[in-house]
């Protein structure tokens, strides 16, 4: 009887510890992800364009094919699958359309990724302190927060990848191979969210089976169904596309987007040195953008290998597969490594639990207090969490809409075209006049990015002389214009870095 009472008491204490740690994590994640979302405007090229595309779903009623409004070359938008945009459109429908609500989906998945990291560590280690430190490592990584608090697709992709790996780890730990089916469902949903990177689990599982000499599992019905489900889930979008849109999804998504990215997009390598530099792209990125956890995690990797913690090898394989996969692809970006970041945070959590064992209680209580302070700071102070970069577009919106008719386009002068075709449609709901001249910065044989804004005085003068134009121009660029061009432009609004002008046409 005494033994049972002691066992019950220990179970109760362990449960309370889990809830204590979870409460701290939830406070940090909720206030960190959703606090002050209204302060910063949406950024080009991604966020503002994604928001406009999601809004267009509600306007057109077309849930099958995405559309980038006022962007002629991407009127039918196949750069990403539709799941993120579906969820964002539903969010707009429920909560209204604004800069703030445009970030809800990304922030929501940011919270889920933090919580998943906690449970991933708990399942693999059976230690709530490691779970706490793992999710805390993710919370204390500004780069993750930066991408989570935008209208972006990264956190959703990370969520589905992590969820697929979590189900796989549970299937191995509990010896319940049917959970692989849920892993496949998560992976397929990830493809619907952002494409091929979610399929990293398809490499992780068989590699782990080989390393642990579980060869029979590769031929099991559960593994085969896992593969099939992963590959079949995206068909809920692809098949209707083929039926109603013909080969557009094949040409524009699989060839013009995926294959083009694998080939390096518009990048041209003229030497072997440039190719080597491209393959090593993520090394300096990892040890700069991902500090300090990129370094501390290495000690965790060494410890895992020394201790031969087989189940933890799944996390190491996860890191290697994602790193090599993106290395092989020609086009790269610094945030791609976030696709394995929850696993790396769990590795950090493991080594931190060893390093901080003697101050465990002090550390836990300190972060409990800090979580309350963080919530109060978020609510009661004007502290900003995001950098404000292009406030003029939001501030000028009502004025521009009041004087520019809906069918009239804006003429941005000497500005990056794709920034303008993201910001202007989202904030001003107007199209953009692009240059009719060849883009001198892009090779003639490039598949995309040829479009650019008017950037020469000659073309600007020609356009404002032929018809009344609404011109957005940087103040410095306006000062550098010849007097002949200035005489044809009337400044009707001034905000921040920009003048908004109306041309005096003939």
C-alpha positions in Angstrom: 0.0 0.0 0.0 2.8 2.4 0.9 4.5 1.5 -2.4 1.4 2.4 -4.3 1.0 5.7 -2.5 4.6 6.6 -3.2 4.2 5.7 -6.9 1.0 7.8 -7.1 2.8 10.7 -5.4 5.7 10.5 -7.8 3.4 10.3 -10.8 1.5 13.4 -9.5 4.7 15.3 -9.0 5.9 14.4 -12.5 2.6 15.5 -14.0 2.7 18.8 -12.2 6.2 19.4 -13.5 5.0 18.8 -17.0 2.2 21.3 -16.6 4.5 23.8 -14.9 7.0 23.7 -17.8 4.2 23.7 -20.4 2.6 26.8 -18.8 5.9 28.7 -19.1 6.3 27.6 -22.8 2.7 28.4 -23.7 3.0 31.9 -22.2 6.2 32.6 -24.1 4.9 31.2 -27.3 1.4 32.8 -27.3 2.6 36.3 -26.4 5.7 36.0 -28.6 3.8 34.8 -31.6 0.7 37.0 -31.4 1.9 40.0 -29.4 1.8 43.3 -31.3 1.2 41.8 -34.7 -0.5 45.0 -35.8 2.5 47.2 -35.4 4.6 46.2 -38.5 3.3 46.2 -42.0 3.6 43.3 -44.4 6.8 42.9 -46.2 7.6 42.2 -49.9 8.2 40.0 -51.6 6.6 37.2 -49.7 4.2 38.4 -47.0 2.3 41.1 -48.9 2.0 38.9 -52.0 0.8 35.9 -50.0 -1.8 38.0 -48.3 -3.1 39.4 -51.6 -3.3 36.0 -53.1 -5.2 34.7 -50.1 -7.6 37.6 -50.3 -8.2 36.9 -54.0 -9.6 33.5 -53.1 -12.5 35.2 -51.3 -13.0 37.7 -54.1 -13.0 35.2 -57.0 -14.5 32.2 -55.1 -11.8 30.1 -56.9 -10.3 27.7 -54.4 -8.7 25.5 -57.0 -6.2 27.9 -58.7 -4.4 30.6 -56.8 -4.2 34.1 -58.3 -1.8 36.9 -57.7 -3.9 40.0 -58.3 -2.5 42.7 -60.6 0.5 40.6 -61.5 0.1 39.7 -65.1 3.0 37.2 -65.3 1.6 35.2 -62.3 -2.1 35.7 -62.6 -2.4 32.0 -62.1 -0.1 31.5 -59.2 1.6 28.0 -59.0 4.7 28.9 -57.1 3.3 27.1 -54.0 0.6 24.5 -53.3 -2.6 26.0 -51.9 -3.0 24.8 -48.3 -1.5 27.8 -46.7 -3.6 30.2 -48.8 -6.8 28.2 -48.1 -6.2 28.5 -44.4 -5.3 32.2 -44.7 -8.4 32.9 -46.8 -10.6 31.1 -44.1 -8.8 33.3 -41.5 -9.7 36.4 -43.5 -13.3 35.2 -43.7 -13.6 34.7 -40.0 -11.4 37.6 -38.6 -11.5 40.2 -41.4 -8.8 41.3 -43.8 -5.8 43.3 -42.3 -2.1 43.2 -41.8 -2.7 41.6 -38.4 -5.0 38.8 -39.5 -2.6 38.1 -42.4 -0.1 36.8 -39.9 -2.4 34.6 -37.9 -1.8 31.4 -39.8 2.0 31.7 -39.6 1.9 32.7 -35.9 -0.5 29.9 -35.1 1.8 27.3 -36.6 4.7 28.9 -34.8 3.0 28.2 -31.5 2.3 24.6 -32.6 5.9 24.1 -33.6 7.1 25.2 -30.2 4.6 22.8 -28.5 5.5 20.0 -30.9 9.2 20.5 -30.0 8.2 20.0 -26.3 6.4 16.8 -27.0 9.0 15.5 -29.4 11.6 15.9 -26.7 9.3 14.3 -24.1 8.6 11.3 -26.3 12.2 10.7 -27.2 13.8 11.4 -23.8 10.9 10.7 -21.3 12.3 13.8 -19.4 10.2 16.9 -19.0 13.2 19.0 -18.2 14.8 18.2 -21.5 11.4 19.0 -23.1 11.4 22.4 -21.4 14.9 23.3 -22.5 14.3 22.1 -26.0 11.2 24.3 -26.6 13.0 27.1 -24.7 15.9 26.9 -27.1 13.4 27.3 -30.0 11.7 30.3 -28.3 15.1 32.0 -27.7 16.0 31.8 -31.3 15.1 35.3 -32.9 15.5 34.0 -36.4 12.6 31.5 -35.9 10.4 34.2 -34.4 11.3 36.6 -37.3 9.9 34.1 -39.8 7.0 33.0 -37.7 5.5 36.5 -37.2 5.0 37.1 -41.0 2.5 36.0 -43.6 4.9 33.2 -44.6 4.8 29.5 -45.2 7.8 28.4 -43.1 6.2 27.6 -39.8 3.5 25.4 -41.4 6.1 23.4 -43.3 8.2 23.0 -40.1 5.1 21.9 -38.3 4.2 19.1 -40.8 7.8 17.9 -41.0 8.1 17.8 -37.2 4.7 16.1 -36.8 5.7 13.4 -39.3 8.9 12.7 -37.4 7.1 12.7 -34.1 4.7 9.9 -35.3 7.7 8.0 -36.6 9.6 8.2 -33.3 6.4 7.1 -31.4 6.0 4.2 -33.8 9.6 3.1 -33.0 9.5 3.7 -29.3 6.1 2.0 -28.8 6.6 -0.6 -31.6 3.4 0.5 -33.2 4.3 0.5 -37.0 0.7 1.6 -38.0 1.6 5.1 -36.7 3.7 5.4 -39.8 0.4 6.0 -41.7 -0.1 9.2 -39.6 3.5 10.1 -40.5 2.7 9.8 -44.1 -0.5 11.8 -43.7 1.5 14.6 -42.1 4.2 14.5 -44.8 1.6 14.6 -47.6 -0.2 17.6 -45.9 3.2 19.3 -45.7 3.5 18.9 -49.5 0.1 20.5 -49.9 1.4 23.3 -47.7 4.8 24.1 -49.3 5.9 21.3 -51.6 8.8 18.7 -51.7 10.8 19.7 -48.6 8.1 17.9 -46.5 9.1 14.6 -48.1 12.4 14.6 -46.1 10.7 12.0 -43.9 10.6 9.6 -46.9 14.4 9.5 -46.7 14.7 9.6 -42.9 12.7 6.5 -42.2 14.5 4.0 -44.5 17.9 5.4 -43.6 17.1 4.8 -39.9 15.9 1.3 -40.7 19.2 0.6 -42.4 21.3 2.0 -39.6 19.5 0.0 -37.0 19.4 -3.1 -39.2 15.6 -3.3 -39.3 15.7 -4.3 -43.0 12.3 -6.2 -42.9 10.5 -3.0 -42.0 11.3 -1.5 -45.4 9.2 -4.2 -47.0 6.4 -4.1 -44.5 2.8 -3.2 -45.4 3.0 -0.2 -43.0 6.0 1.3 -44.7 4.5 0.8 -48.2 1.2 2.5 -47.0 3.3 5.2 -45.4 4.9 6.0 -48.8 1.6 5.8 -50.7 -0.3 8.1 -48.3 2.5 10.6 -48.5 2.4 10.6 -52.2 -1.4 10.4 -52.6 -2.5 13.2 -50.2 -1.4 16.0 -52.7 -3.7 14.4 -55.3 -6.7 16.1 -53.7 -5.4 19.3 -55.4 -3.4 17.9 -58.3 -6.2 15.7 -59.8 -8.8 18.5 -59.9 -6.1 20.7 -61.4 -5.5 18.2 -64.2 -9.2 17.8 -64.8 -10.1 21.5 -64.9 -6.9 23.3 -65.8 -5.1 20.7 -68.1 -1.4 20.5 -67.8 -0.9 23.9 -66.0 0.0 22.3 -62.7 2.6 20.1 -64.4 4.1 22.9 -66.4 3.9 25.8 -63.9 4.4 24.0 -60.6 6.4 20.9 -61.2 8.6 22.1 -64.1 8.7 26.0 -64.0 8.9 26.1 -60.2 10.2 22.9 -58.6 12.6 21.8 -61.4 13.6 25.4 -62.0 14.5 25.8 -58.3 16.4 22.5 -58.3 18.4 23.8 -61.3 19.2 27.0 -59.4 16.6 29.3 -60.9 18.3 32.2 -62.7 21.7 31.6 -61.1 24.6 31.1 -63.6 27.8 29.4 -62.3 30.8 30.3 -64.5 33.5 28.5 -62.6 34.1 25.4 -60.4 34.8 27.7 -57.5 31.4 29.2 -57.7 29.8 25.8 -57.7 31.8 24.7 -54.6 30.8 27.9 -52.9 27.2 27.1 -53.7 27.4 23.6 -52.2 29.0 25.1 -49.0 26.3 27.9 -48.8 24.8 26.6 -45.5 28.0 26.3 -43.6 28.5 30.1 -42.9 24.7 30.5 -42.7 24.5 27.9 -40.0 27.2 29.5 -37.9 25.8 33.0 -38.2 22.1 33.1 -38.5 21.6 30.2 -36.1 24.0 31.2 -33.4 24.5 30.3 -30.5 22.5 27.1 -30.7 24.3 25.9 -33.9 27.5 25.6 -31.8 26.0 24.2 -28.6 24.1 21.6 -30.5 27.3 20.1 -31.7 28.2 19.0 -28.2 24.8 17.3 -28.0 25.5 15.5 -31.3 28.9 14.2 -29.9 27.2 13.1 -26.7 24.4 11.2 -28.6 26.9 9.4 -30.8 29.1 8.5 -27.8 26.2 7.2 -25.8 24.8 5.4 -28.9 21.3 6.6 -28.2 19.7 4.9 -31.2 16.3 6.7 -31.1 18.1 10.0 -31.1 19.8 9.1 -34.3 16.5 10.0 -36.0 17.2 13.6 -35.1 20.7 13.4 -36.5 19.4 11.8 -39.8 16.8 14.6 -39.9 19.5 17.3 -39.9 21.7 15.5 -42.5 18.8 14.8 -44.9 17.5 18.3 -44.8 21.0 19.8 -45.1 22.0 17.6 -48.0 18.7 17.9 -49.7 18.9 21.7 -49.9 22.6 21.5 -50.7 21.9 19.5 -53.8 19.2 21.9 -54.9 20.6 24.8 -56.9 18.6 27.5 -55.3 19.2 28.2 -51.6 18.0 30.6 -48.9 19.2 31.1 -45.3 15.9 30.1 -43.7 15.8 26.7 -45.4 17.6 25.1 -42.4 14.7 25.9 -40.2 13.2 22.7 -41.6 15.3 20.7 -39.1 15.4 23.3 -36.4 13.0 21.6 -33.9 15.2 18.5 -34.0 18.3 20.5 -33.4 16.6 22.3 -30.5 15.9 18.9 -28.9 19.6 18.0 -29.3 20.4 21.3 -27.6 17.9 20.5 -24.8 19.6 17.2 -24.1 23.1 18.7 -23.7 21.7 21.7 -21.8 20.0 19.3 -19.3 23.4 17.9 -18.5 25.1 21.3 -18.3 22.4 22.8 -16.1 21.6 19.9 -13.9 22.9 21.6 -10.7 20.8 24.7 -11.3 17.7 23.0 -12.6 15.2 24.4 -10.1 16.7 27.9 -10.2 16.6 28.0 -14.0 13.0 26.8 -14.1 11.8 29.3 -11.5 13.7 32.1 -13.3 12.0 31.5 -16.6 8.7 31.2 -14.9 9.1 34.7 -13.6 10.5 35.9 -17.0 7.5 34.5 -18.8 5.2 36.6 -16.7 7.3 39.7 -17.2 7.4 39.0 -20.9 3.6 38.9 -21.1 3.3 42.1 -19.1 5.8 43.9 -21.3 3.9 42.7 -24.4 0.6 44.0 -23.0 1.7 47.2 -21.1 4.6 48.7 -23.0 5.2 50.1 -26.5 8.1 47.7 -27.2 8.1 46.5 -30.8 8.9 43.0 -31.8 9.2 43.6 -35.6 11.2 45.9 -37.8 9.1 48.5 -39.7 10.4 48.9 -43.2 7.8 50.1 -45.6 5.2 52.0 -43.6 4.5 54.5 -46.4 2.4 52.0 -48.3 0.0 51.4 -45.4 -0.1 55.1 -44.6 -0.8 56.2 -48.2 -3.5 53.5 -48.9 -6.6 55.6 -48.3 -5.3 58.6 -50.2 -4.2 56.5 -53.2 -7.5 54.6 -53.4 -9.4 57.9 -53.3 -7.8 59.4 -56.3 -6.8 56.5 -58.5 -9.6 54.6 -60.2 -9.6 50.8 -59.8 -8.7 50.1 -63.4 -5.8 52.6 -63.4 -2.3 51.4 -62.7 0.5 53.0 -60.6 3.8 53.8 -62.2 6.7 53.1 -59.7 9.9 54.7 -60.9 13.3 53.1 -60.3 11.9 50.6 -57.7 12.2 46.8 -57.5 9.2 45.6 -59.6 8.3 42.5 -57.5 8.3 44.5 -54.3 5.9 46.9 -55.9 3.7 44.2 -57.4 3.4 42.7 -53.9 2.9 45.9 -51.8 0.8 48.0 -54.2 -1.9 45.3 -54.9 -2.1 44.5 -51.2 -2.3 48.0 -49.8 -3.7 50.0 -52.7 -5.5 47.3 -54.7 -4.1 48.7 -57.9 -1.9 47.3 -60.7 1.6 48.3 -61.6 3.1 49.7 -64.8 6.2 47.8 -65.7 9.0 48.7 -68.1 8.7 47.7 -71.8 12.5 47.7 -72.1 14.6 44.5 -71.6 15.9 44.1 -68.0 19.7 44.7 -68.2 20.2 42.8 -64.9 18.7 39.5 -66.1 20.2 37.2 -68.8 17.9 37.0 -71.9 17.5 33.2 -71.5 16.3 33.4 -67.9 12.9 31.9 -67.2 11.7 34.6 -64.8 12.5 37.9 -63.0 12.6 39.7 -66.4 10.0 42.2 -65.4 11.2 45.4 -63.9 10.0 48.9 -63.1 10.6 51.9 -65.3 14.1 53.1 -64.4 15.2 55.5 -67.2 14.2 59.1 -67.6 13.6 58.6 -71.3 10.9 55.9 -70.7 9.4 57.8 -67.8 9.1 61.0 -69.9 7.5 59.1 -72.7 4.9 57.5 -70.5 3.9 60.7 -68.6 3.8 62.6 -71.9 1.4 60.1 -73.5 -1.2 59.9 -70.7 -2.0 60.9 -67.2 0.0 58.7 -64.9 0.2 58.2 -61.1 3.9 58.0 -60.2 5.4 56.7 -57.0 9.0 57.9 -56.7 11.7 58.0 -54.1 12.5 61.5 -53.0 16.1 61.1 -53.8 15.3 59.9 -57.3 12.9 62.8 -57.8 15.7 65.3 -56.9 18.0 63.7 -59.5 15.4 64.0 -62.4 16.0 66.6 -65.0 13.9 69.8 -64.8 12.1 68.8 -68.0 10.7 65.7 -66.2 10.0 67.5 -63.0 7.9 70.1 -64.8 5.6 67.3 -65.9 5.1 65.9 -62.4 2.9 67.4 -59.7 3.6 66.2 -56.1 0.2 65.5 -54.6 1.2 63.5 -51.5 4.4 63.1 -49.5 5.1 60.3 -47.0 8.4 59.1 -45.6 10.8 58.3 -48.4 8.3 58.8 -51.2 6.5 61.3 -53.3 3.2 60.4 -55.0 2.8 62.4 -58.2 0.3 63.0 -61.0 1.7 63.7 -64.4 0.7 66.7 -66.4 0.0 65.0 -69.7 -0.3 66.7 -73.1 
